[in-house]
Amino acid sequence: MSNKHPRTFGRMLAAACAIALSFGLVACGSGSDNSKSADSSSDTQMAGVKATGTLGKKPKITFHTPMTVVNNSYAVLQKGNGAAIKKDNHVCIQGIALNAKDGSEMISTWEKNTPDCSMVMNEDGAGKTYYNVLKDQKINSTIAFGVNDHNKASTSYIMAITLVSQSKPLTKAKGTKVTDVPADLPKVTLDKKGAPSIDFNGYKPGNDLVVQPLIRGTGKKVAETDTIDAHYTGWVMDKDGKPSKFDSSWDRGKSSQFSLQQVVDGWKKGLAGQTVGSQVLLVVPPDLGYGKTAQAKIPANSTLYFVVDILYDYGATQTAQ
């Protein structure tokens, strides 16, 4: 994503690799003679790794050291007692990374309760290898994956992840309709799918950012550092004073994922503090948009009009380009 316009990310990192990145570890080890890519299928089960403890709590992971790790090998350590994982759901996971050489704990999300919720349960979102292992599991399951990292220390480790929650993805804003929208703002109407259209309603934009919730969701509050999943449409005013659409995720038939650190300032300032499930009208003045720089379908010094449906908040996670 450029730092001036939202666009679709590439698919998410494979599940274990995404966790490794969120831990600050090196990405999963490509190039190993005995490794397979994160998108290839693997039937290699990992022997000798065990987990004890209460389901859904931080497990105690044990194995004989030093341990030789086959990349993408796996072992189901604890079978969960919660709901079965459903395809396309967002899944939150807690994780522990253990050094395969001596069994020492490298890092853990459990102590600060910072689960990674960036995984989407399908082949694109989790990677084929990990999806094939995780798709038949239940909430509170703990699964270990072997990771070979080709870093300076030649560190191999066991990544033990616990599936702690899941949520059905939204396809459009869902919440309470706002009834006190100022009458002089542009009028937004929605089709049956939820895609917006806009009537400028004689609105005369000023120099200030306008942030007007149209639907208030009840989900997580978005922070400026977060990556979100959203549907959106953007317009500028044409020479006749009518809306001219320049971009729409609705037209592509797929929502977009982007970091609020990588979009126009009007998006970052306008969406931070809003909640998942909300629909927000943004009127972005040129100095918080593209300024004097013309873009495709956007003249220089344009005021930008957006309607954004906030569908999910991944938190301040690292994602693949």
C-alpha positions as CSV (number, residue, x, y, z in Angstrom):
1,M,0.0,0.0,0.0
2,S,1.3,3.4,-0.8
3,N,1.2,6.0,2.0
4,K,-1.4,8.0,0.1
5,H,-4.1,5.6,-0.9
6,P,-5.8,2.4,0.4
7,R,-5.4,-0.7,-1.7
8,T,-5.7,-4.4,-1.2
9,F,-2.8,-6.2,0.6
10,G,-1.5,-9.4,-0.7
11,R,-2.6,-12.5,1.2
12,M,-1.8,-12.8,4.9
13,L,1.4,-14.6,6.0
14,A,1.0,-18.2,6.7
15,A,-0.2,-18.7,10.3
16,A,3.0,-19.7,12.1
17,C,5.1,-17.3,10.2
18,A,2.7,-14.4,11.0
19,I,3.0,-15.3,14.7
20,A,6.8,-15.4,14.4
21,L,6.8,-12.0,12.8
22,S,4.5,-10.6,15.5
23,F,7.0,-11.9,18.1
24,G,9.8,-10.1,16.3
25,L,11.5,-13.3,15.2
26,V,12.9,-14.0,11.7
27,A,10.3,-15.2,9.1
28,C,9.9,-18.9,8.7
29,G,13.0,-20.5,7.2
30,S,13.0,-20.7,3.5
31,G,15.9,-22.4,1.8
32,S,16.4,-25.3,4.2
33,D,17.2,-28.6,2.5
34,N,14.6,-30.4,4.6
35,S,12.0,-27.6,4.6
36,K,8.9,-27.0,2.5
37,S,7.4,-23.7,1.6
38,A,4.7,-22.4,3.9
39,D,2.2,-22.9,1.0
40,S,2.9,-26.5,0.3
41,S,1.1,-29.4,1.9
42,S,2.9,-31.4,4.6
43,D,2.1,-34.7,6.3
44,T,5.2,-34.5,8.5
45,Q,4.1,-35.0,12.1
46,M,6.5,-34.0,14.9
47,A,7.2,-36.6,17.6
48,G,8.3,-36.0,21.1
49,V,6.7,-32.7,21.9
50,K,4.1,-32.6,24.7
51,A,1.8,-30.1,26.3
52,T,0.3,-30.1,29.8
53,G,-2.0,-27.7,31.5
54,T,-5.6,-26.4,31.5
55,L,-7.2,-26.1,28.0
56,G,-7.3,-22.4,27.0
57,K,-4.5,-21.4,29.4
58,K,-0.8,-21.2,28.7
59,P,0.4,-24.8,28.3
60,K,3.7,-26.2,29.5
61,I,5.6,-27.5,26.5
62,T,8.3,-30.1,26.9
63,F,10.5,-32.0,24.5
64,H,14.0,-33.7,24.5
65,T,16.8,-31.3,23.6
66,P,18.5,-30.6,21.4
67,M,15.7,-31.4,18.9
68,T,16.1,-31.6,15.2
69,V,13.3,-29.6,13.6
70,V,11.7,-30.3,10.2
71,N,10.3,-27.1,8.8
72,N,6.4,-27.1,8.8
73,S,6.3,-30.4,10.8
74,Y,3.5,-30.3,13.3
75,A,1.9,-32.0,16.3
76,V,-1.6,-31.6,17.8
77,L,-0.6,-31.3,21.5
78,Q,-4.0,-30.5,23.1
79,K,-7.4,-31.1,21.5
80,G,-9.7,-28.2,22.3
81,N,-13.0,-28.3,24.1
82,G,-14.6,-25.3,22.3
83,A,-16.4,-24.7,19.1
84,A,-15.1,-26.2,15.9
85,I,-13.1,-23.8,13.8
86,K,-15.2,-22.5,10.9
87,K,-13.9,-21.7,7.4
88,D,-13.3,-18.0,6.7
89,N,-13.6,-17.0,10.3
90,H,-11.0,-14.7,11.9
91,V,-9.1,-16.7,14.6
92,C,-7.1,-15.3,17.5
93,I,-4.1,-17.3,18.7
94,Q,-1.8,-17.1,21.7
95,G,1.7,-18.5,21.1
96,I,5.0,-19.6,22.6
97,A,8.3,-19.9,20.8
98,L,10.8,-22.4,22.3
99,N,14.4,-22.8,21.2
100,A,14.8,-26.3,19.8
101,K,18.4,-26.5,21.0
102,D,17.8,-26.1,24.7
103,G,14.0,-25.7,25.2
104,S,14.3,-22.2,26.5
105,E,11.3,-19.9,25.9
106,M,12.1,-17.3,23.4
107,I,8.9,-15.3,23.6
108,S,5.2,-15.7,24.6
109,T,2.0,-13.7,24.1
110,W,0.3,-15.2,27.1
111,E,1.8,-13.0,29.9
112,K,0.6,-9.7,28.4
113,N,-2.5,-11.3,26.8
114,T,-1.7,-10.1,23.4
115,P,-3.1,-12.7,21.0
116,D,-2.5,-12.4,17.3
117,C,-5.8,-12.1,15.5
118,S,-4.5,-11.6,11.9
119,M,-5.3,-15.2,10.8
120,V,-8.2,-15.9,8.5
121,M,-9.2,-19.5,8.4
122,N,-8.8,-20.4,4.7
123,E,-5.9,-21.3,2.4
124,D,-5.2,-17.7,1.5
125,G,-5.3,-16.4,5.1
126,A,-3.4,-19.2,6.8
127,G,-1.4,-20.9,4.0
128,K,-2.3,-24.3,2.7
129,T,0.0,-26.2,5.0
130,Y,-1.3,-24.6,8.2
131,Y,-4.9,-24.5,7.1
132,N,-4.9,-28.2,6.4
133,V,-3.7,-28.8,10.0
134,L,-5.9,-26.2,11.7
135,K,-9.2,-26.5,9.9
136,D,-10.3,-29.6,11.8
137,Q,-9.4,-28.2,15.3
138,K,-11.5,-26.7,18.0
139,I,-11.1,-23.5,20.1
140,N,-8.6,-24.1,22.9
141,S,-6.6,-26.6,20.8
142,T,-2.8,-26.3,21.0
143,I,-0.7,-27.2,18.0
144,A,3.1,-27.1,17.6
145,F,4.8,-26.3,14.4
146,G,8.5,-26.7,13.6
147,V,10.3,-23.7,12.2
148,N,13.8,-23.5,10.8
149,D,15.1,-19.9,10.7
150,H,18.2,-19.2,8.6
151,N,19.4,-16.4,10.7
152,K,22.9,-15.7,11.9
153,A,22.3,-17.8,15.0
154,S,20.8,-20.7,12.9
155,T,17.9,-20.8,15.4
156,S,15.3,-23.5,15.0
157,Y,12.3,-23.4,17.2
158,I,9.0,-24.9,18.2
159,M,6.0,-22.6,17.7
160,A,3.2,-23.7,20.0
161,I,-0.1,-21.9,19.2
162,T,-3.4,-22.1,21.0
163,L,-6.6,-21.2,19.2
164,V,-8.4,-19.0,21.7
165,S,-11.3,-17.4,19.9
166,Q,-12.9,-17.0,16.5
167,S,-15.4,-14.5,15.0
168,K,-17.5,-14.5,11.8
169,P,-16.3,-11.8,9.4
170,L,-18.6,-8.9,8.7
171,T,-19.6,-8.2,5.1
172,K,-20.9,-4.7,5.8
173,A,-21.3,-2.3,8.7
174,K,-23.5,-3.6,11.5
175,G,-24.7,-1.6,14.4
176,T,-27.0,1.3,15.3
177,K,-28.0,3.8,12.6
178,V,-27.1,7.3,13.6
179,T,-30.2,9.5,13.5
180,D,-28.7,12.9,14.2
181,V,-26.6,13.3,11.1
182,P,-26.4,17.1,10.2
183,A,-28.8,17.9,7.4
184,D,-26.3,19.9,5.4
185,L,-23.8,17.0,4.9
186,P,-23.8,14.8,1.8
187,K,-26.5,12.2,1.8
188,V,-25.5,8.5,1.6
189,T,-27.8,5.7,0.5
190,L,-27.1,2.0,0.4
191,D,-28.1,-0.8,-2.0
192,K,-29.2,-4.2,-0.9
193,K,-25.7,-5.4,-0.5
194,G,-24.7,-2.4,1.6
195,A,-22.7,-0.6,-1.2
196,P,-23.0,3.2,-0.8
197,S,-23.9,6.0,-3.2
198,I,-23.6,9.7,-2.4
199,D,-25.6,12.9,-3.1
200,F,-23.5,16.0,-2.3
201,N,-26.8,17.7,-1.3
202,G,-25.3,21.2,-2.0
203,Y,-22.6,20.6,0.5
204,K,-19.7,23.2,0.4
205,P,-16.5,21.6,1.8
206,G,-14.2,23.7,4.0
207,N,-10.7,23.2,5.2
208,D,-11.5,20.9,8.1
209,L,-11.8,17.1,8.2
210,V,-15.4,15.9,8.6
211,V,-15.9,12.6,10.4
212,Q,-19.5,11.6,10.6
213,P,-20.5,8.1,11.8
214,L,-23.6,6.8,9.9
215,I,-23.7,3.5,11.7
216,R,-22.1,2.9,15.1
217,G,-20.7,-0.6,15.6
218,T,-20.1,-2.2,18.9
219,G,-16.8,-3.8,18.2
220,K,-13.2,-3.0,19.0
221,K,-12.0,0.6,18.9
222,V,-9.6,1.3,16.2
223,A,-6.1,2.7,16.9
224,E,-3.9,4.8,14.6
225,T,-1.4,1.9,14.5
226,D,-3.9,-0.8,13.6
227,T,-4.5,-2.7,10.4
228,I,-8.2,-3.0,9.5
229,D,-10.4,-4.8,7.0
230,A,-12.9,-2.4,5.4
231,H,-15.2,-1.8,2.5
232,Y,-15.1,1.7,1.1
233,T,-16.0,3.9,-1.8
234,G,-14.3,7.3,-2.7
235,W,-15.6,10.2,-4.7
236,V,-14.5,13.6,-5.9
237,M,-16.6,16.4,-7.2
238,D,-16.6,16.7,-11.0
239,K,-16.7,19.9,-13.0
240,D,-20.5,19.9,-12.9
241,G,-20.5,19.6,-9.1
242,K,-21.6,15.9,-9.2
243,P,-20.0,12.9,-7.5
244,S,-17.3,11.1,-9.6
245,K,-16.3,7.8,-8.1
246,F,-12.6,7.1,-8.3
247,D,-12.3,3.8,-6.3
248,S,-14.5,1.3,-4.6
249,S,-13.8,-2.1,-2.9
250,W,-17.5,-2.8,-3.4
251,D,-17.0,-2.8,-7.2
252,R,-14.1,-5.2,-6.8
253,G,-16.3,-7.5,-4.8
254,K,-13.8,-7.9,-2.0
255,S,-13.0,-5.8,1.1
256,S,-9.5,-4.3,1.6
257,Q,-7.0,-4.7,4.4
258,F,-4.7,-1.8,5.2
259,S,-2.7,-0.2,8.0
260,L,-3.8,3.3,9.1
261,Q,-0.1,4.1,9.0
262,Q,-0.2,3.7,5.2
263,V,-3.1,5.8,4.1
264,V,-3.9,9.5,3.6
265,D,-3.9,11.4,6.9
266,G,-7.6,12.0,6.6
267,W,-8.2,8.2,6.9
268,K,-5.9,7.9,9.8
269,K,-7.3,10.8,11.8
270,G,-10.9,10.0,10.8
271,L,-11.0,6.2,11.4
272,A,-8.9,6.1,14.6
273,G,-11.3,6.0,17.5
274,Q,-14.1,4.5,15.5
275,T,-15.4,1.0,16.3
276,V,-15.6,-2.2,14.3
277,G,-19.0,-2.5,12.7
278,S,-19.2,1.2,12.1
279,Q,-19.9,3.0,8.8
280,V,-18.2,6.4,8.6
281,L,-18.5,9.3,6.2
282,L,-15.2,11.1,5.7
283,V,-14.8,14.5,4.0
284,V,-11.1,14.9,3.5
285,P,-9.7,18.3,2.7
286,P,-6.8,18.4,0.2
287,D,-4.1,18.9,2.8
288,L,-5.1,15.7,4.5
289,G,-5.5,13.9,1.2
290,Y,-3.3,14.2,-1.9
291,G,-2.8,17.9,-1.8
292,K,-1.4,19.5,-5.0
293,T,-0.5,16.1,-6.4
294,A,-2.9,14.7,-9.0
295,Q,-3.7,11.0,-8.9
296,A,-5.5,8.7,-11.4
297,K,-9.1,10.0,-11.5
298,I,-8.3,12.6,-8.8
299,P,-7.4,16.1,-9.8
300,A,-4.9,18.1,-7.7
301,N,-6.3,20.0,-4.7
302,S,-9.4,17.7,-4.5
303,T,-11.6,17.3,-1.5
304,L,-12.2,13.5,-1.1
305,Y,-15.4,12.0,0.0
306,F,-15.4,8.5,1.5
307,V,-17.9,6.1,3.0
308,V,-16.0,3.4,5.0
309,D,-17.4,0.2,6.6
310,I,-15.0,-1.0,9.3
311,L,-15.3,-4.8,9.2
312,Y,-12.4,-6.0,11.4
313,D,-9.4,-4.8,13.4
314,Y,-6.3,-6.9,13.2
315,G,-4.5,-4.8,15.7
316,A,-1.0,-3.5,15.2
317,T,0.1,-6.6,13.3
318,Q,2.5,-7.2,10.5
319,T,1.0,-8.3,7.2
320,A,2.3,-9.4,3.9
321,Q,2.5,-7.1,0.9
